[in-house]
Amino acid sequence: MNPSLELQLKTLPSEPGVYRYYDKNDQLLYVGKAKHLKKRVLSYFNKNLPGYRTKIMVGKIVRLETTIVNSEYDALLLENNLIKEHRPFYNVLLKDDKTYPWICIKNESFPRIFLTRNVIKDGSEYYGPYAKVRPAKILLDTIKHIYKLRTCNLNLSPQKIAEGKYKVCLEYHIKNCEGPCEDLESKEDYDEKIDAIRGIIKGDFRKAKEYLVNQMMKMASSLKFEEAQIIKERLDILEDYQAKNTVVNPNIDDVDVFGMTSDETAAYVNYFKIRNGNIIQSFTTEIKKILEETDEDIMEEALIEIRQKFGSDSKEVLLPFHLSVEIPNVKLIVPKVGDKKRIVELSEKNAKEYRLEKLKQVQIVDPERHTNRIMAEMQKLLRMPVEPRHIEGFDNSNIQGTNPVSACVVFKDGKPSKADYRIFHPKTVEGANDFATMEEVIYRRYKRLMDEGENLPQLILIDGGKGQLSSAVKSLKLLGLYGKITIVGIAKRLEEIFFPEDSIPLYLDKKSETLKILQRVRDEAHRFGVKHHRTRRKNSTIKSELEEIPGVGEKTIELLLSKLKSVKRIKESSMETLEEILGKSKAKVIWEFFNSQ
């Protein structure tokens, strides 16, 4: 550590604030926030610092800068702004450069309403942004079905309308517009519609419903029943749209909801903007992990960034877990029961589905990255010292102790390596003794690999519970491999993962990629073992029938089966065919045996 940096560390302030790390080229490496600057910064220079990526970054630091603020929340805001401005290499970013669509109510006389990706500061109202264009289009189409609005870009100033500058266009004649250009619709009536539309966009349907009901009753009282029916149909469209966007409990009003799921490489955050019991916006994003960031760290960053992005001023935020940061005049709530709990779970479900969708895309376009992520996840969940790039799975197959076989399947980088599969026929075990068979097979397999100098696996998977696992461990101990190779058992009933000398099994998430890989290894070992067990049993049955022929030995049987493939074809063969294979004397014995029966 250089002297100037060492001096800075000794004189750090204890107030809340933001710290910035720079490398030898004066490039900004990282921006962080802290409630207590001195404690937080010094923690990076601790000898027991976790995470190799953090250690790499710390090794590059030659100087630091700090900025003191009034509170941790102010530090979070400043940190967020600095990250967006400078984009440091080691900070997590909501890397989303897409321009999202907005619904614009144009600042003009008789305002137009349309979808745009360009926000122009001309006094117009912009609602959004919308994470996907389809919901915005559906909302806009719903509004246009209910209200007749102008679509032309004419300057409908009172003076020009009074001078008769314009004539109604086709939109008026096909009843999509009320003709304000010829003063056929008053500005007051048009503005009333715009006011109701603002409410719909914000999730408040009361004014829109009130407007339509009044119009419907007005038409009905004037005996204009066809017009009243048209308005009734518009009211139905509005109620149908509202029903599709209402939260279970419409009393959940004006809240922001966040859900999250994460893995070794990224976090996935979902956001719901709820107004008047309706989800008016939904947004999900992927946040890459740069250092060893916790879910809490990432959620704090996402909370500020996403609320700024969507212009939220909600005073209540629902979260899946507690955060240390406090936001002035905003309640951060982790609901435990009820409808608020269910809406947080729905947000988490959206985050999980988004993650699965992204992983499927990565699997297609970048299979290497997909494999690396799964290997890193397996290493963590199975508490392994290294990634399980080479996995071997074992399963025993027999029926009432007959024709036992033990299968060994090999997976490399999570995929079957069928050329490396092996079948073992127990030599020292008689009858159905799974434990003894497993002990023998594990010993033979790894004794041979060691003798031949072949690569050993990083993970051994045993199909079975504690008994089979203990038997396999005995052999590894005899070979001096115990502790050098991770070995686990998988019990099929509850998909429990057992570790040696640990009575409590591990239960993995049913959707976990790690569990899917283990299940595939287990199922492949079972399939491969059963296939060879059936072949052996079939051959045994065939041979036993041929062995009944006097004077016919094993070599003769094997020669016949290799040429004719089945007992049926041997029975149906002519004397001449048998003579060509075996010669006259043995051919005569076999032909007479089958034809005299």
C-alpha positions as CSV (number, residue, x, y, z in Angstrom):
1,M,0.0,0.0,0.0
2,N,1.4,3.4,-0.9
3,P,2.0,5.9,1.9
4,S,-0.5,8.5,0.7
5,L,-3.3,6.0,0.7
6,E,-2.2,4.7,4.1
7,L,-2.4,8.2,5.5
8,Q,-5.9,8.8,3.9
9,L,-7.1,5.6,5.7
10,K,-5.9,6.9,9.0
11,T,-7.7,10.2,8.7
12,L,-11.1,9.0,7.3
13,P,-14.3,10.8,8.7
14,S,-16.9,8.8,10.7
15,E,-19.9,10.5,9.2
16,P,-22.3,9.1,6.5
17,G,-21.1,9.7,3.0
18,V,-19.8,8.5,-0.3
19,Y,-16.3,7.1,-1.1
20,R,-14.6,6.8,-4.5
21,Y,-11.6,4.5,-5.3
22,Y,-9.1,5.4,-8.1
23,D,-6.3,3.4,-9.8
24,K,-2.8,4.5,-10.8
25,N,-4.2,6.0,-14.0
26,D,-6.6,8.0,-12.0
27,Q,-9.5,6.0,-13.4
28,L,-12.6,5.7,-11.1
29,L,-12.9,2.1,-10.0
30,Y,-15.7,2.1,-7.6
31,V,-18.3,4.4,-5.9
32,G,-19.8,3.3,-2.5
33,K,-22.0,4.7,0.2
34,A,-21.7,4.3,3.9
35,K,-23.5,5.1,7.2
36,H,-20.0,5.3,8.8
37,L,-17.3,6.1,6.2
38,K,-14.3,5.1,8.3
39,K,-15.6,1.6,9.3
40,R,-16.9,0.8,5.7
41,V,-13.7,1.9,3.9
42,L,-11.4,0.2,6.3
43,S,-13.3,-3.1,5.9
44,Y,-12.0,-3.3,2.3
45,F,-8.4,-3.4,3.5
46,N,-9.1,-6.2,6.0
47,K,-6.9,-9.3,5.6
48,N,-10.0,-11.5,5.7
49,L,-11.7,-9.7,2.9
50,P,-14.1,-12.1,1.2
51,G,-14.4,-12.6,-2.6
52,Y,-11.6,-12.8,-5.2
53,R,-13.1,-10.0,-7.4
54,T,-13.1,-7.6,-4.4
55,K,-9.5,-8.5,-3.7
56,I,-8.5,-7.8,-7.3
57,M,-10.2,-4.3,-7.1
58,V,-8.6,-3.4,-3.8
59,G,-5.2,-4.3,-5.2
60,K,-5.7,-1.6,-7.8
61,I,-6.6,1.2,-5.4
62,V,-3.9,4.0,-5.1
63,R,-6.1,6.8,-3.8
64,L,-9.6,7.5,-2.5
65,E,-12.0,10.5,-2.2
66,T,-14.9,10.9,0.2
67,T,-17.9,13.2,0.4
68,I,-19.8,13.7,3.6
69,V,-23.6,14.0,3.5
70,N,-26.3,14.4,6.2
71,S,-27.8,10.9,6.1
72,E,-27.4,7.4,4.7
73,Y,-30.3,8.1,2.2
74,D,-28.5,11.2,0.9
75,A,-25.4,9.0,0.5
76,L,-27.5,6.5,-1.5
77,L,-28.8,9.3,-3.8
78,L,-25.3,10.8,-4.3
79,E,-23.9,7.3,-5.0
80,N,-26.6,6.6,-7.5
81,N,-26.0,9.9,-9.4
82,L,-22.2,9.3,-9.5
83,I,-22.6,5.8,-10.8
84,K,-24.9,6.9,-13.6
85,E,-22.6,9.8,-14.5
86,H,-19.2,8.0,-14.4
87,R,-20.2,4.3,-14.8
88,P,-17.3,2.9,-12.7
89,F,-16.0,-0.6,-13.8
90,Y,-16.7,-2.3,-10.4
91,N,-20.2,-0.9,-9.7
92,V,-23.4,-2.7,-10.5
93,L,-25.5,-0.9,-13.1
94,L,-29.0,-1.2,-14.4
95,K,-27.5,-1.6,-17.9
96,D,-30.7,-0.7,-19.8
97,D,-30.1,1.7,-22.6
98,K,-33.4,1.1,-24.3
99,T,-35.7,4.1,-24.9
100,Y,-39.0,3.1,-23.3
101,P,-42.4,4.4,-24.7
102,W,-44.4,7.1,-22.9
103,I,-48.0,8.1,-23.3
104,C,-48.1,11.8,-24.2
105,I,-50.9,14.3,-23.6
106,K,-49.8,17.1,-25.9
107,N,-49.7,20.6,-24.5
108,E,-52.1,22.2,-27.1
109,S,-55.7,23.3,-27.5
110,F,-57.8,20.1,-27.8
111,P,-54.8,17.8,-26.8
112,R,-53.9,14.8,-28.8
113,I,-52.9,11.6,-27.0
114,F,-50.3,9.3,-28.5
115,L,-47.4,7.0,-27.8
116,T,-43.8,8.4,-28.1
117,R,-40.2,7.5,-27.2
118,N,-39.0,11.1,-27.2
119,V,-39.7,13.2,-24.2
120,I,-39.8,16.9,-25.2
121,K,-39.9,19.6,-22.5
122,D,-42.7,21.7,-24.0
123,G,-45.2,21.5,-21.2
124,S,-46.8,18.3,-22.5
125,E,-47.7,15.5,-20.0
126,Y,-45.8,12.3,-20.2
127,Y,-47.0,9.1,-18.4
128,G,-44.6,6.1,-18.2
129,P,-42.2,4.9,-19.1
130,Y,-43.7,1.5,-20.1
131,A,-41.3,-1.4,-19.9
132,K,-43.1,-3.1,-22.8
133,V,-44.9,-1.4,-25.6
134,R,-47.8,-3.8,-25.7
135,P,-49.5,-2.8,-22.4
136,A,-49.1,0.9,-23.4
137,K,-50.8,0.2,-26.8
138,I,-53.6,-1.8,-25.1
139,L,-54.2,1.1,-22.8
140,L,-54.2,3.6,-25.7
141,D,-56.5,1.5,-27.8
142,T,-58.9,1.2,-24.8
143,I,-59.0,5.0,-24.4
144,K,-59.6,5.5,-28.2
145,H,-62.5,2.9,-28.0
146,I,-64.1,4.9,-25.3
147,Y,-63.4,8.5,-26.3
148,K,-63.5,10.2,-29.6
149,L,-60.3,12.3,-29.8
150,R,-58.7,14.2,-32.6
151,T,-55.6,12.7,-34.3
152,C,-54.7,15.6,-36.7
153,N,-51.9,18.1,-35.9
154,L,-53.8,21.2,-36.8
155,N,-53.4,24.3,-34.6
156,L,-56.9,24.5,-33.1
157,S,-56.6,27.9,-31.5
158,P,-60.0,29.6,-30.7
159,Q,-59.2,32.3,-33.2
160,K,-58.6,29.9,-36.2
161,I,-61.6,27.9,-35.3
162,A,-63.7,31.1,-35.2
163,E,-62.3,32.1,-38.6
164,G,-63.4,28.8,-40.1
165,K,-59.9,27.9,-41.2
166,Y,-60.5,24.1,-41.1
167,K,-63.0,21.5,-42.4
168,V,-63.8,18.2,-40.8
169,C,-61.9,15.2,-42.2
170,L,-62.6,11.5,-42.8
171,E,-62.1,10.8,-39.0
172,Y,-65.2,12.9,-38.3
173,H,-67.3,11.1,-40.9
174,I,-66.4,7.6,-39.7
175,K,-67.2,8.8,-36.1
176,N,-63.7,8.7,-34.6
177,C,-63.7,12.5,-33.9
178,E,-66.4,15.0,-32.8
179,G,-65.1,17.7,-35.1
180,P,-63.6,20.4,-32.8
181,C,-61.9,21.9,-35.8
182,E,-65.3,23.2,-36.9
183,D,-66.4,24.0,-33.4
184,L,-68.7,21.0,-33.4
185,E,-67.3,20.0,-30.0
186,S,-66.7,22.5,-27.2
187,K,-63.4,22.9,-25.4
188,E,-65.1,22.2,-22.1
189,D,-66.5,18.9,-23.2
190,Y,-63.1,17.9,-24.7
191,D,-61.2,18.9,-21.6
192,E,-63.6,16.8,-19.5
193,K,-62.7,13.8,-21.5
194,I,-59.0,14.5,-21.2
195,D,-59.4,14.8,-17.4
196,A,-61.1,11.4,-17.3
197,I,-58.3,9.9,-19.5
198,R,-55.7,11.2,-17.1
199,G,-57.4,9.2,-14.3
200,I,-57.5,6.0,-16.4
201,I,-53.7,6.3,-17.2
202,K,-53.1,6.8,-13.4
203,G,-55.3,3.8,-12.5
204,D,-58.2,5.9,-11.3
205,F,-61.3,4.9,-13.2
206,R,-63.9,6.8,-11.2
207,K,-64.1,10.0,-13.3
208,A,-64.1,8.0,-16.6
209,K,-67.0,5.8,-15.3
210,E,-68.9,8.8,-14.0
211,Y,-68.5,10.6,-17.4
212,L,-69.7,7.6,-19.4
213,V,-72.7,6.8,-17.0
214,N,-73.8,10.5,-17.3
215,Q,-73.6,10.4,-21.1
216,M,-75.5,7.1,-21.2
217,M,-78.3,8.4,-19.0
218,K,-78.5,11.6,-21.0
219,M,-78.9,9.7,-24.2
220,A,-81.5,7.3,-22.7
221,S,-83.6,10.2,-21.3
222,S,-83.6,11.7,-24.8
223,L,-84.8,8.4,-26.1
224,K,-81.5,7.9,-28.1
225,F,-81.3,4.3,-27.2
226,E,-78.8,3.3,-29.9
227,E,-76.4,6.0,-28.7
228,A,-76.9,4.9,-25.1
229,Q,-76.1,1.3,-26.1
230,I,-72.9,2.4,-27.8
231,I,-71.8,4.3,-24.6
232,K,-72.8,1.2,-22.5
233,E,-70.5,-0.9,-24.7
234,R,-67.7,1.6,-24.0
235,L,-68.3,1.4,-20.3
236,D,-68.0,-2.4,-20.6
237,I,-64.7,-2.1,-22.3
238,L,-63.4,0.2,-19.5
239,E,-64.6,-2.2,-16.8
240,D,-63.1,-5.1,-18.6
241,Y,-59.7,-3.3,-18.8
242,Q,-60.0,-2.4,-15.1
243,A,-60.7,-6.0,-14.1
244,K,-57.6,-7.2,-15.9
245,N,-55.5,-4.7,-14.1
246,T,-56.9,-4.8,-10.6
247,V,-55.0,-6.2,-7.6
248,V,-56.7,-8.7,-5.4
249,N,-57.6,-6.1,-2.9
250,P,-58.5,-2.7,-4.5
251,N,-57.8,-1.0,-1.1
252,I,-54.0,-1.4,-1.8
253,D,-53.6,2.2,-2.9
254,D,-50.6,4.2,-4.1
255,V,-47.7,1.8,-3.3
256,D,-44.5,0.6,-5.0
257,V,-43.7,-3.1,-4.8
258,F,-40.4,-4.7,-5.3
259,G,-39.5,-8.4,-5.8
260,M,-36.1,-10.0,-6.3
261,T,-34.4,-13.3,-7.1
262,S,-30.7,-13.8,-7.6
263,D,-27.9,-16.3,-8.4
264,E,-24.1,-16.2,-8.5
265,T,-23.8,-13.9,-11.4
266,A,-26.8,-11.6,-11.4
267,A,-29.9,-10.3,-9.6
268,Y,-33.3,-9.8,-11.1
269,V,-35.6,-7.1,-9.7
270,N,-39.3,-6.6,-10.5
271,Y,-41.2,-3.4,-9.8
272,F,-44.9,-2.8,-9.7
273,K,-46.4,0.7,-9.5
274,I,-49.8,0.4,-8.0
275,R,-52.3,3.2,-8.0
276,N,-56.0,2.9,-6.8
277,G,-55.7,-0.9,-6.6
278,N,-54.3,-1.3,-10.1
279,I,-50.9,-2.2,-11.4
280,I,-50.4,0.6,-13.8
281,Q,-46.7,-0.2,-14.5
282,S,-44.6,-3.4,-14.3
283,F,-40.8,-3.4,-14.9
284,T,-38.2,-6.2,-14.5
285,T,-34.5,-5.8,-15.0
286,E,-31.3,-7.9,-14.7
287,I,-28.4,-6.5,-12.7
288,K,-25.0,-8.1,-13.2
289,K,-22.9,-8.7,-10.0
290,I,-19.5,-7.2,-10.3
291,L,-18.1,-7.7,-6.8
292,E,-19.7,-9.9,-4.1
293,E,-22.7,-7.7,-3.7
294,T,-25.5,-8.9,-1.4
295,D,-29.2,-8.9,-2.3
296,E,-29.7,-6.0,0.2
297,D,-27.0,-3.9,-1.6
298,I,-28.5,-4.4,-5.0
299,M,-32.1,-3.8,-3.8
300,E,-31.0,-0.4,-2.3
301,E,-29.5,0.6,-5.6
302,A,-32.5,-0.6,-7.6
303,L,-35.0,1.0,-5.3
304,I,-33.6,4.5,-5.9
305,E,-32.9,4.0,-9.6
306,I,-36.2,2.5,-10.5
307,R,-38.3,5.0,-8.5
308,Q,-36.4,7.8,-10.3
309,K,-36.9,6.2,-13.7
310,F,-40.7,5.9,-13.2
311,G,-41.1,9.2,-11.4
312,S,-42.7,7.6,-8.3
313,D,-43.5,9.7,-5.3
314,S,-45.3,6.9,-3.4
315,K,-45.0,7.1,0.4
316,E,-45.2,3.3,0.9
317,V,-42.9,0.7,-0.6
318,L,-43.4,-3.1,-0.1
319,L,-40.3,-5.2,-0.1
320,P,-39.4,-9.0,0.3
321,F,-36.8,-8.3,2.9
322,H,-35.6,-5.5,5.3
323,L,-33.1,-2.8,4.2
324,S,-30.9,-0.8,6.5
325,V,-31.5,2.5,4.6
326,E,-34.2,4.9,5.6
327,I,-36.0,7.1,3.1
328,P,-37.4,10.3,4.4
329,N,-41.3,10.3,4.5
330,V,-41.4,6.9,2.9
331,K,-42.4,3.7,4.7
332,L,-40.4,0.6,3.8
333,I,-42.6,-2.4,4.7
334,V,-41.9,-6.2,4.6
335,P,-45.5,-7.6,4.8
336,K,-45.9,-10.9,6.6
337,V,-49.5,-11.8,5.7
338,G,-52.5,-10.7,3.7
339,D,-52.9,-9.1,0.3
340,K,-49.8,-7.0,0.6
341,K,-47.8,-10.2,1.2
342,R,-49.4,-11.8,-1.9
343,I,-48.6,-8.8,-4.1
344,V,-44.9,-9.0,-3.0
345,E,-44.9,-12.7,-3.8
346,L,-46.4,-11.9,-7.3
347,S,-43.6,-9.4,-7.8
348,E,-41.0,-12.1,-6.8
349,K,-42.7,-14.6,-9.2
350,N,-42.3,-12.1,-12.1
351,A,-38.6,-11.7,-11.2
352,K,-38.1,-15.5,-11.2
353,E,-39.9,-15.9,-14.5
354,Y,-37.8,-13.2,-16.1
355,R,-34.7,-14.9,-14.8
356,L,-35.7,-18.2,-16.3
357,E,-36.5,-16.5,-19.6
358,K,-33.1,-14.8,-19.7
359,L,-31.3,-18.1,-18.8
360,K,-33.0,-19.9,-21.7
361,Q,-31.9,-17.1,-24.0
362,V,-28.3,-17.3,-22.7
363,Q,-28.4,-21.1,-23.2
364,I,-29.1,-20.6,-26.8
365,V,-26.9,-17.7,-27.7
366,D,-24.0,-18.2,-25.2
367,P,-23.9,-21.8,-24.0
368,E,-20.4,-21.4,-22.4
369,R,-21.7,-18.6,-20.2
370,H,-24.7,-20.7,-19.3
371,T,-22.4,-23.6,-18.3
372,N,-20.1,-21.4,-16.3
373,R,-23.1,-20.0,-14.3
374,I,-24.5,-23.5,-13.6
375,M,-21.0,-24.8,-12.5
376,A,-20.6,-21.8,-10.2
377,E,-24.0,-22.4,-8.7
378,M,-23.3,-26.1,-8.1
379,Q,-20.0,-25.3,-6.4
380,K,-21.8,-23.0,-4.0
381,L,-24.9,-25.1,-3.2
382,L,-22.9,-28.4,-2.8
383,R,-20.2,-26.7,-0.7
384,M,-17.5,-27.8,-3.0
385,P,-13.9,-26.4,-3.1
386,V,-14.0,-26.4,-7.0
387,E,-16.6,-26.4,-9.8
388,P,-17.9,-29.9,-10.7
389,R,-16.7,-29.9,-14.3
390,H,-16.4,-33.7,-14.2
391,I,-19.2,-35.6,-12.5
392,E,-19.6,-39.4,-12.2
393,G,-22.9,-41.1,-11.1
394,F,-23.4,-44.7,-10.0
395,D,-26.5,-46.9,-9.8
396,N,-27.0,-50.7,-9.1
397,S,-29.5,-52.8,-11.1
398,N,-30.8,-56.3,-10.3
399,I,-34.0,-58.3,-10.0
400,Q,-34.1,-60.5,-6.9
401,G,-30.3,-60.6,-7.0
402,T,-30.1,-62.0,-10.5
403,N,-27.8,-60.7,-13.2
404,P,-26.6,-57.7,-11.1
405,V,-24.9,-54.8,-12.9
406,S,-23.6,-51.4,-11.7
407,A,-23.6,-48.4,-14.0
408,C,-21.2,-45.5,-14.0
409,V,-22.1,-42.5,-16.1
410,V,-19.9,-39.5,-16.7
411,F,-20.9,-35.8,-17.2
412,K,-18.5,-33.2,-18.4
413,D,-19.5,-29.5,-18.1
414,G,-23.0,-30.6,-17.2
415,K,-23.4,-32.8,-20.3
416,P,-23.3,-36.6,-20.8
417,S,-19.9,-38.0,-22.0
418,K,-21.2,-41.3,-23.3
419,A,-17.9,-42.6,-24.5
420,D,-16.7,-42.6,-20.8
421,Y,-19.7,-44.7,-19.5
422,R,-18.8,-48.0,-17.8
423,I,-20.7,-51.1,-16.7
424,F,-19.4,-53.2,-13.8
425,H,-20.3,-56.8,-13.0
426,P,-19.8,-57.5,-9.3
427,K,-17.1,-60.1,-8.7
428,T,-17.0,-60.4,-4.9
429,V,-20.7,-59.9,-4.1
430,E,-23.5,-62.5,-4.5
431,G,-27.2,-61.8,-4.4
432,A,-28.9,-58.4,-3.9
433,N,-26.5,-56.5,-1.7
434,D,-26.5,-52.9,-2.8
435,F,-24.2,-51.7,-0.1
436,A,-21.5,-54.3,-0.8
437,T,-21.9,-53.8,-4.6
438,M,-21.5,-50.0,-4.3
439,E,-18.3,-50.5,-2.1
440,E,-16.8,-52.9,-4.6
441,V,-17.6,-50.8,-7.7
442,I,-16.4,-47.5,-6.3
443,Y,-13.1,-49.1,-5.2
444,R,-12.5,-50.8,-8.7
445,R,-13.4,-47.6,-10.6
446,Y,-11.1,-45.3,-8.8
447,K,-8.3,-47.8,-8.2
448,R,-8.1,-48.2,-11.9
449,L,-8.2,-44.5,-12.7
450,M,-5.4,-43.9,-10.2
451,D,-3.3,-46.8,-11.6
452,E,-3.7,-45.5,-15.2
453,G,-3.1,-41.9,-14.2
454,E,-6.5,-40.8,-15.5
455,N,-8.4,-37.6,-14.4
456,L,-10.5,-38.0,-11.3
457,P,-14.0,-36.4,-11.1
458,Q,-14.7,-33.4,-8.8
459,L,-18.1,-34.8,-7.8
460,I,-19.3,-38.4,-7.3
461,L,-23.1,-38.9,-7.1
462,I,-24.5,-42.0,-5.6
463,D,-28.1,-43.0,-6.3
464,G,-29.4,-43.8,-2.9
465,G,-29.5,-42.6,0.7
466,K,-27.1,-42.8,3.7
467,G,-26.4,-46.6,3.4
468,Q,-25.1,-46.5,-0.2
469,L,-23.3,-43.3,0.4
470,S,-21.5,-44.7,3.5
471,S,-20.4,-47.8,1.5
472,A,-18.9,-45.6,-1.3
473,V,-17.1,-43.5,1.3
474,K,-15.4,-46.6,2.7
475,S,-13.8,-47.3,-0.6
476,L,-12.7,-43.7,-1.1
477,K,-11.1,-43.8,2.4
478,L,-9.2,-47.0,1.5
479,L,-7.9,-45.3,-1.7
480,G,-6.9,-42.1,0.2
481,L,-9.4,-40.1,-1.9
482,Y,-11.9,-39.1,0.8
483,G,-11.9,-35.4,1.3
484,K,-10.2,-34.9,-2.1
485,I,-13.4,-35.6,-4.1
486,T,-16.8,-34.4,-3.2
487,I,-19.3,-37.3,-2.8
488,V,-23.1,-37.0,-2.2
489,G,-26.1,-39.3,-2.3
490,I,-29.5,-38.5,-3.7
491,A,-32.6,-40.2,-2.3
492,K,-35.4,-40.3,-4.9
493,R,-38.5,-40.0,-2.7
494,L,-38.0,-36.4,-1.5
495,E,-34.9,-35.6,-3.7
496,E,-32.8,-35.3,-0.5
497,I,-29.1,-34.6,-1.0
498,F,-27.0,-36.4,1.6
499,F,-23.4,-35.5,2.6
500,P,-21.0,-37.9,4.4
501,E,-21.0,-37.6,8.2
502,D,-24.0,-35.2,8.1
503,S,-27.4,-36.5,9.3
504,I,-29.3,-33.5,7.9
505,P,-30.0,-33.7,4.2
506,L,-30.0,-30.7,1.8
507,Y,-33.2,-29.8,0.1
508,L,-32.7,-27.8,-3.1
509,D,-35.3,-25.7,-4.9
510,K,-37.3,-27.8,-7.3
511,K,-36.5,-25.4,-10.1
512,S,-32.8,-25.2,-9.2
513,E,-30.4,-25.9,-12.1
514,T,-28.1,-27.8,-9.7
515,L,-30.9,-30.2,-8.7
516,K,-31.8,-30.7,-12.4
517,I,-28.2,-31.7,-13.2
518,L,-28.1,-34.1,-10.3
519,Q,-31.4,-35.6,-11.3
520,R,-30.2,-36.0,-14.9
521,V,-27.0,-37.8,-13.7
522,R,-29.0,-40.1,-11.4
523,D,-31.6,-40.8,-14.1
524,E,-29.0,-41.5,-16.8
525,A,-27.1,-43.9,-14.5
526,H,-30.4,-45.7,-13.8
527,R,-31.3,-45.9,-17.5
528,F,-27.8,-47.1,-18.5
529,G,-27.8,-49.7,-15.7
530,V,-31.3,-51.0,-16.5
531,K,-30.5,-51.3,-20.2
532,H,-27.4,-53.5,-19.6
533,H,-29.2,-55.5,-16.9
534,R,-32.0,-56.3,-19.3
535,T,-29.5,-57.3,-22.0
536,R,-27.6,-59.5,-19.6
537,R,-30.8,-61.1,-18.4
538,K,-32.0,-61.7,-22.0
539,N,-28.6,-63.2,-23.0
540,S,-28.7,-65.4,-19.9
541,T,-32.1,-66.7,-20.8
542,I,-31.1,-67.5,-24.4
543,K,-27.9,-69.2,-23.3
544,S,-29.7,-71.3,-20.8
545,E,-31.9,-72.8,-23.5
546,L,-28.9,-73.6,-25.8
547,E,-27.0,-75.0,-22.8
548,E,-29.6,-77.8,-22.6
549,I,-28.2,-79.3,-25.8
550,P,-25.8,-82.2,-25.0
551,G,-22.2,-81.6,-26.2
552,V,-22.7,-77.9,-26.9
553,G,-20.3,-75.5,-24.9
554,E,-20.2,-71.8,-24.4
555,K,-17.9,-71.1,-27.4
556,T,-20.3,-72.9,-29.7
557,I,-23.3,-70.9,-28.3
558,E,-21.5,-67.6,-28.7
559,L,-20.5,-68.4,-32.3
560,L,-24.1,-69.3,-33.2
561,L,-25.6,-66.2,-31.6
562,S,-23.0,-64.0,-33.3
563,K,-24.0,-65.4,-36.7
564,L,-27.8,-66.0,-36.3
565,K,-28.6,-63.4,-33.6
566,S,-31.4,-65.3,-31.9
567,V,-32.6,-68.8,-30.7
568,K,-35.6,-68.6,-33.0
569,R,-33.4,-68.3,-36.1
570,I,-31.1,-71.1,-34.9
571,K,-34.2,-73.3,-34.6
572,E,-35.4,-72.4,-38.1
573,S,-32.0,-72.9,-39.7
574,S,-31.4,-75.7,-42.2
575,M,-28.8,-78.4,-41.8
576,E,-26.7,-76.7,-44.5
577,T,-26.7,-73.3,-42.7
578,L,-25.6,-74.9,-39.4
579,E,-22.9,-77.0,-41.2
580,E,-21.4,-73.8,-42.7
581,I,-21.1,-72.3,-39.2
582,L,-20.1,-75.3,-37.0
583,G,-19.2,-78.2,-39.2
584,K,-21.1,-81.5,-39.8
585,S,-21.0,-83.2,-36.4
586,K,-22.1,-80.3,-34.2
587,A,-24.6,-79.1,-36.8
588,K,-26.2,-82.5,-36.7
589,V,-26.5,-82.5,-32.9
590,I,-28.2,-79.1,-32.8
591,W,-30.5,-79.7,-35.8
592,E,-31.7,-83.1,-34.3
593,F,-32.2,-81.5,-30.9
594,F,-34.6,-78.9,-32.1
595,N,-36.3,-80.9,-34.8
596,S,-36.9,-84.0,-32.7
597,Q,-38.8,-82.0,-30.0
